[in-house]
Amino acid sequence: MKIIKTEYLLKVGAFPNSKEWEKSYQEVSAAIKALVWPKGSNSFKFDPSEKGKKRGEGNGVVPIKKAFCLLLNKAGWELETKIEVAARKKPGPLDATKKIHDGRFIAIEWETGNISSSHRALNKMALGMLRKKIVGGILVLPTREMYQYLTDRIGNYEEIEPYFDLWKSLSIEEGVLAVIAVEHDGLQAGIPRIPKGTDGRALV
């Protein structure tokens, strides 16, 4: 899989220039680029005919996220981490986190829901930054080009891009909030569809 773009919504203070952030971003990038389909290949491809959102159409998204998280876990990241960032209702766990030297976290969310889910993911990480519990946050989601080959109505980069100014306007003293747009490497007839129930290890 390939990274199309990394958009920095927030990049302030000393942390963005730290070795901890540099290493963490490299680990995230490496995990994305290590995703392959089908198993045993050296790239990530879809069958061009596998479009559509109806039952039995498109490729499963959750297995892709699981494969990505598995690779991060091997690099030392914790999975399904609960961090109390809200005063009232506790948000759900973050897909992957890494604790830095001062006890704060770098958090990762891989989008498997709709555009509302993308907003919630960025809000959760931004709130954690305001509470000074999270110092780095990354949302990974597909481009609109990749979106058409995925099941359901997954949030995509182009769909959330118009709202970036909202997070860029936040008053954060230190930290990084970024969005990474990812895409398949190409198309090839005969590539099997990724079923929703596929084990993430099949994509590594």
C-alpha positions as CSV (number, residue, x, y, z in Angstrom):
1,M,0.0,0.0,0.0
2,K,1.2,3.5,-0.6
3,I,0.9,6.9,1.2
4,I,-0.5,9.6,-1.1
5,K,-0.3,12.5,1.3
6,T,0.3,13.5,4.9
7,E,-1.6,16.6,6.0
8,Y,-0.5,18.3,9.2
9,L,-3.5,19.9,10.9
10,L,-1.4,20.8,13.9
11,K,2.4,20.9,14.2
12,V,3.5,23.1,17.1
13,G,6.1,23.2,19.9
14,A,9.2,21.1,20.2
15,F,7.6,17.6,19.8
16,P,7.2,17.6,16.0
17,N,11.0,17.9,15.7
18,S,11.7,15.2,18.3
19,K,13.3,11.9,17.6
20,E,10.3,10.2,19.3
21,W,7.9,11.6,16.8
22,E,10.3,11.0,13.9
23,K,10.6,7.3,14.9
24,S,6.9,6.9,15.5
25,Y,6.0,8.4,12.1
26,Q,8.5,6.1,10.4
27,E,7.0,3.1,12.1
28,V,3.5,4.1,11.0
29,S,4.7,4.7,7.4
30,A,6.5,1.3,7.3
31,A,3.4,-0.5,8.6
32,I,1.3,1.1,5.8
33,K,3.8,0.3,3.1
34,A,4.1,-3.3,4.3
35,L,0.4,-4.1,3.7
36,V,0.0,-6.4,0.7
37,W,-2.9,-8.1,-1.1
38,P,-3.2,-10.9,-2.0
39,K,-1.1,-12.7,0.5
40,G,2.4,-13.5,-0.7
41,S,2.5,-10.6,-3.1
42,N,4.8,-7.6,-2.8
43,S,2.0,-5.0,-3.4
44,F,-1.6,-4.1,-2.6
45,K,-4.0,-4.5,-5.5
46,F,-7.7,-4.8,-6.1
47,D,-9.6,-6.4,-9.0
48,P,-11.0,-3.5,-11.0
49,S,-14.5,-5.2,-11.1
50,E,-14.8,-5.3,-7.3
51,K,-16.7,-2.1,-6.8
52,G,-20.0,-1.6,-5.0
53,K,-21.3,-1.3,-1.5
54,K,-24.0,-4.0,-1.6
55,R,-23.6,-7.4,0.1
56,G,-20.9,-9.5,-1.5
57,E,-19.4,-6.4,-3.2
58,G,-16.3,-4.4,-2.4
59,N,-13.4,-5.3,-0.2
60,G,-13.5,-5.6,3.6
61,V,-11.9,-2.7,5.6
62,V,-11.6,-4.1,9.1
63,P,-9.0,-6.8,8.0
64,I,-6.8,-4.0,6.6
65,K,-6.9,-2.1,9.9
66,K,-6.2,-5.3,11.8
67,A,-3.1,-6.0,9.6
68,F,-1.9,-2.5,10.1
69,C,-2.4,-2.7,13.9
70,L,-0.6,-6.1,14.0
71,L,2.4,-4.5,12.4
72,L,2.4,-1.6,14.9
73,N,2.0,-4.0,17.8
74,K,5.2,-5.9,16.6
75,A,6.9,-2.5,16.6
76,G,6.0,-2.0,20.3
77,W,2.7,-0.1,20.1
78,E,-0.2,-1.0,22.4
79,L,-3.6,-1.8,20.8
80,E,-7.1,-0.8,21.8
81,T,-5.9,1.7,24.4
82,K,-8.5,3.5,26.5
83,I,-7.4,7.1,27.4
84,E,-9.7,9.3,29.4
85,V,-9.8,12.5,27.3
86,A,-13.4,13.6,28.1
87,A,-14.8,14.8,31.3
88,R,-18.3,13.2,30.9
89,K,-18.8,10.3,28.5
90,K,-15.7,8.2,27.9
91,P,-14.9,7.7,24.2
92,G,-14.0,4.3,22.8
93,P,-10.5,2.9,22.7
94,L,-7.9,4.2,20.3
95,D,-6.7,1.7,17.7
96,A,-3.0,2.0,18.6
97,T,-0.9,4.1,21.0
98,K,2.7,4.6,22.1
99,K,3.7,6.2,25.4
100,I,6.6,8.6,25.2
101,H,9.1,9.5,27.9
102,D,6.9,12.0,29.7
103,G,3.9,9.8,30.0
104,R,1.9,11.3,27.1
105,F,0.7,9.2,24.1
106,I,0.9,9.1,20.4
107,A,-2.4,7.8,19.1
108,I,-3.4,6.2,15.8
109,E,-6.9,5.7,14.3
110,W,-7.4,3.7,11.1
111,E,-10.8,4.6,9.6
112,T,-13.3,1.8,9.2
113,G,-16.5,3.9,9.6
114,N,-18.2,6.7,7.8
115,I,-17.4,10.4,7.6
116,S,-19.0,10.9,11.1
117,S,-16.5,8.3,12.4
118,S,-13.6,10.3,10.9
119,H,-14.8,13.5,12.7
120,R,-15.1,11.6,16.0
121,A,-11.6,10.1,15.6
122,L,-10.0,13.5,15.0
123,N,-12.0,15.1,17.8
124,K,-11.0,12.4,20.2
125,M,-7.3,12.9,19.5
126,A,-7.6,16.7,19.5
127,L,-9.4,16.6,22.8
128,G,-6.6,14.4,24.2
129,M,-4.1,17.0,23.1
130,L,-6.1,19.8,24.8
131,R,-6.1,17.7,27.9
132,K,-2.3,17.1,27.5
133,K,-2.7,13.4,27.5
134,I,-2.0,12.9,23.8
135,V,0.9,14.7,22.1
136,G,0.6,13.1,18.7
137,G,-2.4,11.9,16.7
138,I,-2.8,10.4,13.3
139,L,-5.9,9.4,11.4
140,V,-5.3,7.0,8.4
141,L,-8.0,6.8,5.8
142,P,-8.4,6.0,2.1
143,T,-8.5,8.4,-0.8
144,R,-11.7,8.6,-2.8
145,E,-9.9,6.5,-5.5
146,M,-9.4,3.6,-3.0
147,Y,-12.8,4.2,-1.4
148,Q,-14.7,2.9,-4.4
149,Y,-13.2,-0.6,-4.0
150,L,-14.2,-0.8,-0.3
151,T,-17.4,-2.1,1.4
152,D,-19.8,0.1,3.2
153,R,-19.5,3.9,3.0
154,I,-16.0,4.5,4.5
155,G,-14.9,8.0,5.3
156,N,-12.3,9.2,2.8
157,Y,-9.7,11.9,2.6
158,E,-11.4,14.2,0.1
159,E,-14.7,14.0,2.1
160,I,-13.1,15.3,5.3
161,E,-10.6,17.7,3.8
162,P,-13.1,20.7,3.7
163,Y,-13.2,20.6,7.5
164,F,-9.4,20.7,8.1
165,D,-9.5,24.4,9.0
166,L,-11.6,23.5,12.1
167,W,-8.7,21.5,13.7
168,K,-6.0,23.8,12.4
169,S,-7.7,26.6,14.4
170,L,-7.3,24.8,17.8
171,S,-5.1,26.4,20.4
172,I,-2.7,23.7,21.2
173,E,0.6,24.4,22.9
174,E,2.5,21.4,21.7
175,G,1.9,18.4,19.5
176,V,1.1,16.9,16.1
177,L,-2.3,16.1,14.6
178,A,-2.0,14.6,11.1
179,V,-4.2,12.9,8.5
180,I,-2.6,10.2,6.2
181,A,-4.3,9.4,2.9
182,V,-3.5,5.9,1.7
183,E,-4.2,4.1,-1.5
184,H,-3.8,0.7,-3.2
185,D,-0.8,0.2,-5.4
186,G,-2.8,-0.8,-8.5
187,L,-5.5,-2.9,-10.2
188,Q,-5.3,-6.4,-11.6
189,A,-8.0,-8.7,-12.9
190,G,-8.5,-11.9,-10.8
191,I,-7.3,-10.5,-7.5
192,P,-9.6,-12.1,-4.8
193,R,-11.9,-9.8,-2.8
194,I,-10.9,-9.2,0.8
195,P,-13.8,-10.7,2.9
196,K,-14.8,-8.8,6.0
197,G,-13.9,-11.8,8.1
198,T,-10.4,-12.2,6.8
199,D,-7.6,-12.4,9.5
200,G,-5.4,-9.4,9.4
201,R,-2.3,-11.6,9.0
202,A,-3.4,-12.4,5.5
203,L,-2.5,-8.8,4.5
204,V,1.0,-8.7,6.0
